[in-house]
Amino acid sequence: MQEDVNQPEEEQRPLSEKEAEEKQPEQEQQPVSGDAADESQTGSQPPPAAPTPLPLTQQEKQRQYFLSLGFGLIPVIVLLVTFGIGVQQGENGLATLIYGALAAIILYIVELITTIVFLFNKRQRFAGYGLLTAFLVTPIIAAIGCTVIPQVIHP
């Protein structure tokens, strides 16, 4: 008889949180958040797919190409301007020549890295083509400019 008396006391004692969760049915165990409530209302539909971007128009391709061509010529412009200033200063312009050449080389390396990145990106590929064109013609323009500038400044 004592066993029967102990059983109701066990049922009346408060359950720990773990025991309470284990005794609850599976549906009640799952917390209902805003996202879960939305999924249960709409069923098991997958989220909508990201929209695919439209292909570039011919005008957008040309714009990308010519803008990047202009930006790609910045290293050669820096080189030629500092070269012209250095030649005009004569012997005192050696530091200007060195700093200008160093800045142009750094910009040229940055241009190479940017060109590679843009060529691998399908959406910006034409910008990569413009940078690649500028990258390839920069040594030619620099060589011609460095032979012409001293003749123009000191005829």
C-alpha positions in Angstrom: 0.0 0.0 0.0 2.8 2.3 0.6 3.9 1.9 -3.0 0.6 3.3 -4.2 0.9 6.3 -1.9 4.3 7.1 -3.3 3.2 7.0 -6.9 0.9 10.0 -6.7 3.6 12.0 -5.0 6.0 11.3 -7.9 3.5 12.5 -10.4 2.8 15.6 -8.4 6.5 16.7 -8.1 7.5 19.2 -10.8 9.3 17.8 -13.8 12.7 19.1 -14.9 12.9 21.0 -18.2 14.4 18.0 -19.9 11.8 15.6 -18.7 9.0 18.0 -19.7 10.4 18.3 -23.2 10.7 14.6 -23.6 7.1 14.0 -22.5 5.7 16.5 -25.0 4.6 15.3 -28.4 6.8 16.0 -31.3 4.7 18.8 -32.8 4.8 20.7 -29.6 8.5 20.4 -29.3 9.3 22.4 -32.3 9.4 26.1 -31.6 7.2 28.2 -33.9 9.1 31.2 -35.1 8.0 33.6 -37.8 9.8 31.7 -40.5 8.5 28.3 -39.4 5.0 29.7 -39.2 5.3 31.1 -42.8 6.5 27.7 -44.1 3.7 25.8 -42.4 1.1 28.2 -43.9 2.6 28.1 -47.5 3.4 24.4 -47.4 6.9 23.1 -48.3 7.6 25.4 -51.3 11.2 26.2 -51.9 12.3 29.9 -51.7 12.0 31.7 -55.0 15.2 31.6 -57.2 17.3 34.7 -57.7 16.5 36.4 -60.9 19.0 36.1 -63.7 20.5 39.4 -64.9 19.7 40.5 -68.4 22.6 40.3 -70.9 24.5 43.5 -71.6 23.3 45.6 -74.5 25.8 46.7 -77.2 25.8 50.3 -75.8 26.6 49.0 -72.3 29.4 46.9 -73.6 30.9 49.9 -75.5 30.6 52.1 -72.4 32.4 49.5 -70.2 35.1 49.1 -72.8 35.9 52.8 -73.3 35.6 53.7 -69.7 38.1 51.0 -68.7 40.3 52.0 -71.6 40.5 55.5 -70.2 41.2 54.2 -66.7 43.8 51.9 -68.0 45.8 54.7 -69.5 46.3 56.4 -66.1 49.7 54.7 -65.5 51.1 55.9 -68.9 49.7 59.4 -68.3 51.4 59.6 -64.8 54.6 58.4 -66.4 54.6 60.9 -69.2 53.6 63.8 -67.1 56.3 63.2 -64.5 58.8 62.5 -67.2 58.0 65.8 -68.8 58.3 67.6 -65.5 61.6 65.8 -64.7 63.1 66.6 -68.1 62.1 70.2 -67.9 63.8 70.6 -64.5 67.0 69.2 -65.9 69.5 67.7 -63.3 67.2 68.7 -60.4 64.4 66.6 -61.8 66.0 63.2 -61.2 63.8 62.6 -58.1 60.7 63.5 -60.0 61.7 61.0 -62.7 62.3 58.2 -60.2 59.1 58.8 -58.2 57.1 59.1 -61.4 58.5 55.9 -62.8 57.9 54.1 -59.5 54.2 55.4 -59.3 53.6 54.3 -62.9 55.0 50.8 -62.3 52.8 50.3 -59.2 49.8 51.5 -61.1 50.7 49.2 -64.0 50.8 46.2 -61.7 47.4 47.2 -60.1 46.0 47.5 -63.6 47.2 43.9 -64.4 45.6 42.5 -61.4 42.3 44.4 -62.0 42.4 43.2 -65.7 42.6 39.6 -64.6 39.7 40.0 -62.1 37.5 41.7 -64.7 38.2 39.2 -67.4 37.0 36.3 -65.1 33.8 38.1 -64.3 31.3 37.5 -67.1 29.3 40.7 -66.4 32.4 42.9 -66.5 34.3 41.2 -69.2 34.2 44.1 -71.6 35.7 46.4 -68.9 38.5 43.7 -68.7 39.0 44.0 -72.5 39.4 47.7 -72.2 41.9 47.4 -69.4 43.8 44.7 -71.4 44.0 46.9 -74.4 45.4 49.8 -72.3 47.8 47.4 -70.6 49.2 46.2 -73.9 49.6 49.6 -75.5 51.1 51.3 -72.4 54.7 50.3 -73.1 54.4 51.4 -76.8 52.9 54.8 -75.8 55.5 55.2 -73.0 58.4 54.5 -75.4 57.2 56.9 -78.0 56.4 59.5 -75.4 59.8 59.3 -73.7 61.6 59.8 -77.1 59.3 62.7 -78.2 59.0 64.7 -74.9 62.7 65.7 -74.6 62.7 66.8 -78.3 59.7 69.0 -77.7 61.0 70.5 -74.5 64.6 71.1 -75.7 64.5 71.5 -79.5 
